[in-house]
Amino acid sequence: MQLTGSEILVECLKEQGVDTVFGYPGGAILNIYDALYKHSGEIKHILTSHEQGAAHAADGYARATGKVGVCMATSGPGATNLVTGIATAYMDSVPMVAITANVTLPLLGKDSFQEVDIAGVTMPITKHGYIVKNVEILADTIRKAFHIARSGRPGPVLIDITKDVTAATCEYTPVTIQPEERVTRYTREELMLVAEMIHKAKKPYIYLGGGAIISGASAEVAEFAELIDAPVCDTLMGKGAFDGRSERYTGMIGMHGTKTSNLGVSECDLLVALGARFSDRVTGNPKKFAENARIIQLDVDAAEINKNIRVDASLVGDLKKTLTELNACLSKQEHPEWMAQIMELKEKYPLKYDEENLSCPYIMQEIDRVTNGEAIITTDVGQHQMWAAQYYHYTKPRTFLSSGGLGTMGYGLGACIGAQIGQPDKVCINIAGDGCFRMNMNELATASRYNIPIIQVVINNQVLGMVRQWQTLFYGKRYSQTVLKDKVDFCKVAEGLGCTAIRVTKKEEVAPAIEKAIALKAPVLIECMIPEDDKVFPMVPAGAPISEVFDGDDLKRQS
């Protein structure tokens, strides 16, 4: 078949099983959009309000489905507007292919209109990047890009195609894409060493990260926890990999982790890290992290072994396959005294909040109750993100989508749109603070254009809540540029962008608002007014050991 480069691109997307792309057209990419128009019955295109929204939507689609997310943009500013979304995906190991078109080959490198070296710009934040200047290599390049994006530790890949390549023709031969093979890179001796360390432990703890979700290892994690009779904590990225309602589950670890998880990990004699990278938000002071424990790390990326924390043993490979082999080597362990100690910590240090006033923890508990924990929750970044992680019980993987590594304000709404398109039978709810919502609230227009039934909850305290919390605790209450009180009416904004809007000011209004929003099966904004000085607790000061975790009660005792 003789096809143009644009037609080859579309055929290759179909080969890869792509059913949806998110993007925004422009001059350099017009040939590709013309080809998409002719195949609109096979590949759905979602026109976002901004290219950053397209990147976040592709990211949310990927996290919710496990497939590769695809976004597109034209040259110059269109391409650079994807950068924050690409970096977000890179930090959280999300499989994404970002496709951009550039000026024609004779104009490259001449500061031509809307020319940017987007491959150079994105080199530090992609697994790989391609500039395609010859139509003959286009199909193979696209196939390689998708393979790189989803294999091993997933991540974003950029394909930049010059406009003349999108118009040029060559022979296209279709291929059948084979499933990615799960690989391991450890020896039998290393596997048996890890098994022996586990058998000798008297106080084991499991520390669960996003790799458990990426590899689809939830069942193997649950079996592992039962076999070694250990409590389980998770990172922000690991939410849902282990049943959040299990008795073994002790909550999140790290800066805003539970006292149980932080104190328990500080006291354990063996810490088993599953698909987790020992982020600074988890470890606090790395020199004092789990200092009483031997540490085992299981990860697909060899570069993560001993990068942030020195470990005593490691297994490099796909977590699902690794745990399957490890579980087969283990006999059932019993640690009744250790588990009783952890249960005592859970009873002594439950999560607490002001139950008299409307608050985000209460809102999250009501969302959990109304949806029976079955919704997909996306978030932006800040206090509301931590409350969403703490007070909603995630029982299944791919139900909590949040920017962990990059901490991208404005991420959640686009991600929620992508998640809803990828999982149309799920209730999809984005939790955003008023500061974050301002970043990309124009994507409500995208939701209304396609009648995507997302629910946007705005936790409005009229301040940049997390920054204000730090200013209160560590900067003498000098609230420099964190007060957002102005004349913006989010409900009117939402209505102006074609969505239904509900304002909530009392606790008794929360559940009816959520129920109404779900029943409407249309895009809805729920604005919830909360006090400006609500704080996220527990908390570990930056750089302190996680054993120094404190909460509101501790602050009151000190004052």
C-alpha positions as CSV (number, residue, x, y, z in Angstrom):
1,M,0.0,0.0,0.0
2,Q,1.3,3.4,-1.0
3,L,0.3,5.8,1.9
4,T,1.2,9.3,3.0
5,G,3.0,9.7,6.2
6,S,-0.1,10.9,7.9
7,E,-2.0,7.8,6.8
8,I,0.8,5.6,7.9
9,L,0.7,7.3,11.4
10,V,-3.1,6.6,11.6
11,E,-2.6,2.9,10.5
12,C,0.2,2.5,13.1
13,L,-2.1,3.9,15.8
14,K,-4.7,1.4,14.8
15,E,-2.1,-1.4,14.9
16,Q,-1.3,-0.4,18.5
17,G,-4.9,-0.6,19.6
18,V,-5.3,3.2,20.0
19,D,-8.9,4.2,20.1
20,T,-8.6,7.7,21.5
21,V,-6.2,10.6,21.0
22,F,-6.2,14.0,22.8
23,G,-4.9,17.0,21.0
24,Y,-5.1,20.4,19.4
25,P,-4.5,21.1,15.7
26,G,-2.4,23.8,14.0
27,G,-0.6,24.5,10.7
28,A,2.3,22.0,10.9
29,I,0.1,19.1,11.9
30,L,-2.8,19.7,9.5
31,N,-2.0,16.7,7.3
32,I,-2.3,14.4,10.3
33,Y,-5.6,15.9,11.3
34,D,-6.9,15.5,7.8
35,A,-6.0,11.8,8.0
36,L,-7.7,11.5,11.4
37,Y,-10.8,13.1,9.9
38,K,-11.0,10.3,7.4
39,H,-10.7,7.6,10.2
40,S,-12.9,9.3,12.8
41,G,-15.0,6.1,13.0
42,E,-12.0,4.2,14.2
43,I,-10.0,6.6,16.3
44,K,-11.8,9.2,18.4
45,H,-10.1,12.6,18.8
46,I,-10.8,14.7,21.8
47,L,-10.2,18.4,21.2
48,T,-9.1,19.8,24.5
49,S,-9.1,23.5,25.5
50,H,-5.3,23.7,25.8
51,E,-2.4,21.3,24.8
52,Q,-1.5,20.8,28.5
53,G,-5.0,19.5,29.0
54,A,-4.4,17.0,26.2
55,A,-1.2,15.7,27.8
56,H,-2.9,15.3,31.2
57,A,-5.9,13.6,29.6
58,A,-3.7,11.1,27.8
59,D,-1.9,10.5,31.1
60,G,-5.2,10.0,33.0
61,Y,-6.4,7.7,30.2
62,A,-3.2,5.6,30.5
63,R,-3.3,5.4,34.3
64,A,-7.0,4.4,34.3
65,T,-6.7,1.8,31.6
66,G,-3.1,0.5,31.6
67,K,-2.9,1.3,27.9
68,V,-0.6,3.8,26.2
69,G,-2.1,7.3,26.2
70,V,-1.7,9.4,23.1
71,C,-1.6,13.2,22.7
72,M,-0.9,15.5,19.7
73,A,0.1,19.0,19.1
74,T,1.4,21.3,16.4
75,S,4.8,22.8,16.2
76,G,6.2,25.6,18.4
77,P,3.9,26.7,21.2
78,G,1.6,23.8,20.6
79,A,4.5,21.4,21.3
80,T,5.9,23.3,24.2
81,N,2.5,23.4,25.9
82,L,2.7,19.6,26.2
83,V,5.9,19.8,28.2
84,T,4.5,19.9,31.7
85,G,2.2,17.0,30.9
86,I,5.1,15.0,29.5
87,A,7.2,15.7,32.6
88,T,4.3,14.7,34.8
89,A,4.0,11.3,33.0
90,Y,7.8,10.8,33.1
91,M,8.0,11.3,36.9
92,D,5.2,8.8,37.6
93,S,6.2,6.2,34.9
94,V,3.1,6.6,32.8
95,P,3.1,5.1,29.3
96,M,2.4,8.0,26.8
97,V,3.3,8.8,23.2
98,A,3.3,12.5,22.4
99,I,3.1,13.2,18.7
100,T,4.1,16.6,17.4
101,A,4.6,18.0,13.8
102,N,7.4,20.4,13.0
103,V,8.2,22.7,10.1
104,T,9.4,21.2,6.8
105,L,12.9,19.8,6.6
106,P,14.3,22.7,4.6
107,L,13.1,25.1,7.4
108,L,14.5,23.2,10.3
109,G,17.1,25.1,12.3
110,K,16.4,28.4,10.7
111,D,14.2,29.9,13.4
112,S,11.2,29.4,11.2
113,F,7.7,30.4,12.1
114,Q,6.5,28.2,15.0
115,E,9.7,26.2,15.0
116,V,11.0,24.7,18.3
117,D,13.4,21.8,18.8
118,I,10.9,20.0,20.9
119,A,12.9,16.8,20.9
120,G,15.8,18.8,22.5
121,V,13.4,20.5,25.0
122,T,11.9,17.2,26.2
123,M,15.1,15.1,26.2
124,P,15.4,15.1,30.0
125,I,11.7,14.2,30.6
126,T,11.1,11.4,28.1
127,K,12.3,7.8,27.9
128,H,13.2,8.5,24.3
129,G,12.6,11.0,21.6
130,Y,12.5,10.8,17.8
131,I,12.7,13.4,15.0
132,V,11.3,11.8,11.8
133,K,12.8,13.4,8.7
134,N,12.2,10.4,6.3
135,V,8.8,8.9,5.6
136,E,10.5,5.5,4.9
137,I,11.3,5.1,8.7
138,L,8.1,6.5,10.1
139,A,6.2,3.3,10.7
140,D,9.1,1.5,12.4
141,T,9.7,4.6,14.5
142,I,6.1,4.7,15.7
143,R,6.2,1.0,16.6
144,K,9.5,1.5,18.5
145,A,8.0,4.4,20.4
146,F,5.1,2.5,21.6
147,H,7.3,-0.4,22.6
148,I,9.6,1.9,24.6
149,A,6.6,3.7,26.2
150,R,5.1,0.5,27.7
151,S,8.0,-1.8,28.3
152,G,10.1,-2.2,31.4
153,R,9.5,0.9,33.5
154,P,6.9,2.8,31.4
155,G,7.2,6.4,30.4
156,P,6.5,9.0,27.8
157,V,8.1,9.0,24.3
158,L,8.1,11.9,21.9
159,I,7.7,11.6,18.1
160,D,8.3,14.8,16.2
161,I,7.5,14.6,12.5
162,T,8.4,17.2,9.9
163,K,5.4,18.4,7.9
164,D,6.9,17.3,4.6
165,V,7.1,13.7,6.0
166,T,3.4,13.8,6.8
167,A,2.7,14.5,3.2
168,A,5.3,12.3,1.5
169,T,4.3,8.7,0.4
170,C,5.9,5.3,0.7
171,E,5.0,1.6,0.9
172,Y,3.2,0.6,4.1
173,T,3.2,-3.0,5.4
174,P,0.9,-3.7,8.4
175,V,2.3,-5.8,11.2
176,T,0.7,-7.6,14.2
177,I,1.9,-6.2,17.6
178,Q,3.0,-8.8,20.1
179,P,2.3,-8.4,23.8
180,E,5.2,-7.1,25.9
181,E,7.2,-9.9,27.7
182,R,7.6,-9.7,31.4
183,V,11.3,-9.9,32.2
184,T,13.4,-10.5,35.3
185,R,17.2,-9.9,35.7
186,Y,18.1,-11.8,38.9
187,T,19.6,-15.2,39.7
188,R,18.1,-18.1,41.6
189,E,20.7,-17.5,44.3
190,E,19.4,-13.9,44.7
191,L,15.8,-15.0,44.9
192,M,16.7,-17.6,47.6
193,L,18.6,-15.0,49.6
194,V,15.6,-12.7,49.6
195,A,13.4,-15.6,50.7
196,E,15.8,-16.5,53.5
197,M,15.9,-12.9,54.8
198,I,12.1,-12.9,54.9
199,H,11.9,-16.2,56.8
200,K,14.3,-14.8,59.4
201,A,12.4,-11.6,60.0
202,K,10.4,-11.2,63.1
203,K,8.9,-7.7,62.4
204,P,8.5,-7.4,58.6
205,Y,6.8,-4.5,56.9
206,I,5.7,-4.1,53.3
207,Y,6.2,-0.7,51.6
208,L,4.2,-0.5,48.4
209,G,4.7,1.8,45.4
210,G,3.3,2.6,42.0
211,G,5.2,-0.2,40.4
212,A,2.7,-2.7,41.9
213,I,-0.1,-1.0,40.0
214,I,1.9,-0.6,36.7
215,S,2.8,-4.4,36.7
216,G,-0.8,-5.5,37.7
217,A,0.6,-7.2,40.8
218,S,-2.3,-6.6,43.3
219,A,-3.2,-10.3,43.7
220,E,0.5,-11.3,44.2
221,V,0.9,-8.5,46.7
222,A,-2.1,-9.7,48.7
223,E,-0.8,-13.3,48.7
224,F,2.7,-12.0,49.7
225,A,1.3,-10.1,52.7
226,E,-0.6,-13.1,53.9
227,L,2.4,-15.4,53.4
228,I,4.8,-13.3,55.4
229,D,2.1,-12.0,57.9
230,A,3.1,-8.4,57.6
231,P,1.4,-5.0,57.7
232,V,1.3,-2.9,54.5
233,C,1.8,0.8,53.9
234,D,1.8,2.5,50.5
235,T,3.0,5.6,48.7
236,L,0.7,8.1,47.0
237,M,1.4,6.2,43.7
238,G,0.7,2.9,45.3
239,K,-2.9,3.7,46.4
240,G,-5.3,0.8,45.4
241,A,-2.6,-1.8,44.9
242,F,-3.5,-3.2,48.2
243,D,-7.0,-3.2,49.7
244,G,-7.4,0.0,51.7
245,R,-10.0,-1.7,53.9
246,S,-7.8,-4.6,54.9
247,E,-6.9,-5.0,58.5
248,R,-3.2,-5.3,57.4
249,Y,-3.3,-1.9,55.7
250,T,-1.8,1.0,57.8
251,G,-2.2,3.9,55.4
252,M,0.3,6.0,53.6
253,I,3.9,6.4,54.6
254,G,6.0,9.6,54.6
255,M,5.5,13.3,55.0
256,H,1.7,13.1,55.4
257,G,1.6,9.4,56.1
258,T,-0.1,7.9,59.2
259,K,1.6,7.7,62.5
260,T,1.1,3.9,62.4
261,S,3.0,3.6,59.1
262,N,5.8,6.0,60.0
263,L,6.4,4.6,63.5
264,G,5.9,1.0,62.3
265,V,8.4,1.3,59.5
266,S,10.8,2.9,62.0
267,E,10.5,-0.1,64.3
268,C,10.4,-3.0,61.8
269,D,13.4,-5.4,61.4
270,L,12.8,-6.0,57.7
271,L,11.3,-3.6,55.1
272,V,10.3,-5.0,51.8
273,A,9.9,-2.3,49.1
274,L,7.7,-3.4,46.2
275,G,7.7,-1.2,43.1
276,A,8.7,1.9,45.2
277,R,11.7,4.3,44.7
278,F,12.2,5.7,48.2
279,S,11.2,9.2,47.3
280,D,12.3,12.0,49.6
281,R,8.6,12.5,50.5
282,V,8.6,9.0,51.8
283,T,11.9,8.7,53.5
284,G,12.3,12.1,55.2
285,N,15.9,12.0,56.5
286,P,17.4,9.1,54.5
287,K,20.2,8.5,57.1
288,K,17.5,7.6,59.7
289,F,15.0,5.9,57.5
290,A,14.1,2.4,58.7
291,E,17.4,2.4,60.5
292,N,16.5,-0.8,62.5
293,A,15.7,-2.8,59.4
294,R,17.3,-4.8,56.7
295,I,15.9,-3.6,53.4
296,I,14.8,-5.6,50.3
297,Q,13.9,-3.7,47.1
298,L,12.0,-5.3,44.2
299,D,11.8,-3.0,41.2
300,V,11.8,-3.3,37.4
301,D,14.3,-0.4,37.0
302,A,17.9,-1.4,38.1
303,A,18.8,2.4,38.3
304,E,16.5,2.7,41.3
305,I,18.4,0.1,43.3
306,N,20.6,1.9,45.9
307,K,19.8,5.2,44.4
308,N,18.2,6.9,47.4
309,I,18.5,4.2,50.1
310,R,21.1,1.5,50.4
311,V,19.5,-1.9,50.5
312,D,20.6,-5.3,51.7
313,A,19.2,-7.3,48.8
314,S,17.3,-6.6,45.6
315,L,15.5,-8.3,42.7
316,V,15.3,-6.5,39.4
317,G,12.4,-7.4,37.2
318,D,8.7,-7.1,36.5
319,L,7.0,-7.1,39.9
320,K,4.1,-9.4,39.0
321,K,6.5,-12.1,37.7
322,T,9.0,-11.5,40.5
323,L,6.4,-11.9,43.3
324,T,5.0,-14.9,41.6
325,E,8.4,-16.6,41.8
326,L,9.1,-15.3,45.3
327,N,5.8,-16.4,46.7
328,A,6.4,-19.9,45.5
329,C,9.6,-20.0,47.5
330,L,8.0,-18.9,50.8
331,S,6.4,-20.9,53.6
332,K,3.6,-19.4,55.7
333,Q,5.0,-17.1,58.4
334,E,3.3,-16.1,61.7
335,H,4.1,-12.8,63.5
336,P,1.2,-12.4,66.1
337,E,3.1,-10.2,68.5
338,W,4.3,-7.8,65.7
339,M,0.8,-7.6,64.1
340,A,-0.7,-7.0,67.6
341,Q,1.8,-4.1,68.1
342,I,0.8,-2.6,64.7
343,M,-2.9,-3.0,65.5
344,E,-2.3,-1.2,68.8
345,L,-0.7,1.7,66.9
346,K,-3.7,1.9,64.6
347,E,-6.1,2.1,67.5
348,K,-3.9,4.7,69.3
349,Y,-3.3,7.0,66.3
350,P,-6.3,7.1,64.0
351,L,-6.6,9.9,61.5
352,K,-8.6,12.8,63.0
353,Y,-10.1,16.0,61.8
354,D,-12.6,18.7,62.9
355,E,-15.9,16.9,62.6
356,E,-18.1,19.9,63.5
357,N,-17.5,22.0,60.4
358,L,-17.5,21.2,56.7
359,S,-14.1,19.9,55.8
360,C,-12.3,18.0,53.0
361,P,-11.8,14.8,55.0
362,Y,-15.6,14.7,55.6
363,I,-16.3,15.4,51.9
364,M,-13.9,12.5,51.0
365,Q,-15.6,10.2,53.4
366,E,-19.0,11.0,52.0
367,I,-17.8,10.5,48.4
368,D,-16.4,7.1,49.6
369,R,-19.7,6.2,51.2
370,V,-21.9,7.4,48.3
371,T,-19.7,5.7,45.6
372,N,-19.0,2.6,47.8
373,G,-15.4,3.2,47.1
374,E,-15.9,2.3,43.4
375,A,-15.1,5.7,41.8
376,I,-12.0,6.7,40.1
377,I,-10.6,9.7,42.0
378,T,-8.2,12.1,40.3
379,T,-6.6,15.0,42.2
380,D,-4.6,18.1,41.7
381,V,-1.8,18.9,44.2
382,G,-1.9,20.2,47.7
383,Q,-3.9,19.7,50.9
384,H,-6.9,18.3,49.1
385,Q,-4.6,15.7,47.4
386,M,-3.4,14.5,50.8
387,W,-6.9,14.4,52.2
388,A,-8.1,12.5,49.2
389,A,-5.3,10.0,49.7
390,Q,-6.0,9.7,53.5
391,Y,-9.8,9.5,53.7
392,Y,-11.0,7.6,50.7
393,H,-10.6,3.8,50.8
394,Y,-9.0,2.6,47.6
395,T,-9.6,-1.1,47.2
396,K,-8.6,-1.5,43.5
397,P,-5.7,-0.4,41.4
398,R,-6.0,2.4,38.9
399,T,-8.7,4.2,40.9
400,F,-6.4,7.0,42.4
401,L,-4.8,9.2,39.7
402,S,-2.5,12.0,41.0
403,S,0.7,13.8,40.1
404,G,3.1,12.4,42.6
405,G,6.7,13.0,41.4
406,L,6.2,16.3,39.7
407,G,3.4,17.7,41.9
408,T,1.6,19.3,39.0
409,M,-1.1,21.8,39.9
410,G,-3.8,21.7,37.2
411,Y,-3.2,18.0,36.5
412,G,-6.5,16.6,37.8
413,L,-9.2,17.9,35.5
414,G,-7.6,16.8,32.3
415,A,-6.7,13.4,33.9
416,C,-10.3,13.0,35.0
417,I,-11.5,13.6,31.4
418,G,-9.0,11.0,30.1
419,A,-10.0,8.5,32.8
420,Q,-13.7,8.9,32.1
421,I,-13.1,8.3,28.4
422,G,-11.0,5.3,29.2
423,Q,-13.4,3.9,31.8
424,P,-16.8,5.1,30.7
425,D,-18.7,2.9,33.1
426,K,-16.9,4.4,36.2
427,V,-17.9,7.4,38.2
428,C,-14.9,9.8,37.8
429,I,-14.4,12.6,40.3
430,N,-11.6,15.2,40.3
431,I,-10.7,16.8,43.7
432,A,-9.0,20.2,43.3
433,G,-8.2,23.1,45.5
434,D,-9.2,26.5,44.3
435,G,-5.6,27.4,43.5
436,C,-5.1,24.3,41.3
437,F,-8.5,24.6,39.7
438,R,-7.6,28.1,38.3
439,M,-4.7,26.5,36.4
440,N,-6.7,24.5,33.9
441,M,-10.4,25.1,34.6
442,N,-10.9,25.9,30.9
443,E,-11.0,22.1,30.4
444,L,-14.6,22.2,31.7
445,A,-15.4,23.4,28.2
446,T,-13.9,20.1,26.9
447,A,-16.1,18.1,29.2
448,S,-19.2,20.0,28.2
449,R,-18.4,19.8,24.5
450,Y,-18.4,16.0,24.6
451,N,-20.8,15.7,27.6
452,I,-18.2,13.8,29.5
453,P,-19.8,13.0,32.8
454,I,-17.0,14.0,35.1
455,I,-17.6,15.5,38.6
456,Q,-15.3,18.4,39.5
457,V,-15.1,19.0,43.2
458,V,-13.5,22.3,44.1
459,I,-12.3,22.5,47.7
460,N,-12.4,26.2,48.1
461,N,-10.6,27.7,51.1
462,Q,-9.7,30.9,49.2
463,V,-6.0,30.3,49.8
464,L,-3.1,28.2,48.5
465,G,-3.7,25.8,51.4
466,M,-0.6,23.7,51.5
467,V,1.7,26.6,51.0
468,R,-0.2,28.5,53.7
469,Q,0.1,25.5,56.0
470,W,3.9,25.7,55.7
471,Q,3.8,29.5,56.2
472,T,1.8,29.0,59.4
473,L,4.0,26.3,60.8
474,F,7.5,27.4,59.6
475,Y,7.3,31.0,58.3
476,G,5.8,32.9,61.2
477,K,2.4,33.2,59.6
478,R,3.7,35.5,56.9
479,Y,1.2,34.7,54.1
480,S,3.1,36.0,51.1
481,Q,1.0,35.6,48.0
482,T,-1.1,32.7,49.2
483,V,-4.5,34.5,49.7
484,L,-6.8,34.0,46.7
485,K,-9.9,36.0,47.9
486,D,-11.2,37.8,44.9
487,K,-14.3,38.2,42.7
488,V,-14.0,34.8,40.9
489,D,-17.3,32.8,41.1
490,F,-16.4,29.2,40.2
491,C,-20.1,28.2,39.9
492,K,-20.7,30.9,37.3
493,V,-17.5,30.0,35.5
494,A,-18.7,26.4,35.3
495,E,-22.1,27.4,34.0
496,G,-20.5,29.7,31.5
497,L,-18.5,26.8,30.2
498,G,-21.6,24.6,29.8
499,C,-21.6,22.6,33.1
500,T,-24.0,22.2,35.9
501,A,-22.8,23.9,39.2
502,I,-23.6,23.2,42.8
503,R,-22.3,25.2,45.8
504,V,-22.0,23.4,49.1
505,T,-21.5,25.3,52.4
506,K,-22.9,22.8,55.0
507,K,-22.1,19.1,55.8
508,E,-25.7,18.0,55.2
509,E,-25.4,19.3,51.6
510,V,-22.5,17.1,50.6
511,A,-24.1,13.7,50.0
512,P,-27.2,15.2,48.0
513,A,-24.8,17.1,45.8
514,I,-22.7,14.0,45.0
515,E,-25.8,11.9,44.4
516,K,-27.3,14.6,42.1
517,A,-24.0,14.9,40.2
518,I,-23.8,11.2,39.6
519,A,-27.5,11.0,38.5
520,L,-27.1,13.8,36.0
521,K,-24.6,11.8,33.9
522,A,-23.2,15.1,32.7
523,P,-20.2,17.3,33.7
524,V,-20.9,18.9,37.1
525,L,-18.9,21.2,39.3
526,I,-19.4,21.0,43.1
527,E,-17.8,23.9,45.0
528,C,-17.3,23.2,48.7
529,M,-16.5,26.1,51.0
530,I,-14.1,25.1,53.8
531,P,-12.1,27.1,56.4
532,E,-8.9,28.7,55.3
533,D,-6.8,27.3,58.1
534,D,-7.7,23.6,58.0
535,K,-4.4,21.6,58.0
536,V,-3.3,18.2,56.8
537,F,-2.1,16.0,59.6
538,P,-0.1,13.9,60.4
539,M,3.0,15.7,59.1
540,V,6.8,15.2,59.0
541,P,8.9,18.3,58.7
542,A,11.1,18.4,55.6
543,G,14.3,16.6,56.2
544,A,13.3,15.1,59.6
545,P,13.1,11.4,60.3
546,I,9.6,10.0,59.7
547,S,9.6,8.8,63.3
548,E,9.2,12.5,64.2
549,V,5.7,12.6,62.7
550,F,3.3,14.9,64.5
551,D,-0.3,15.9,64.4
552,G,-2.6,18.6,65.6
553,D,-2.8,17.1,69.1
554,D,1.0,17.2,69.4
555,L,1.0,20.9,68.4
556,K,-1.6,21.7,71.0
557,R,0.5,20.0,73.7
558,Q,3.6,22.0,72.7
559,S,1.8,25.3,72.7
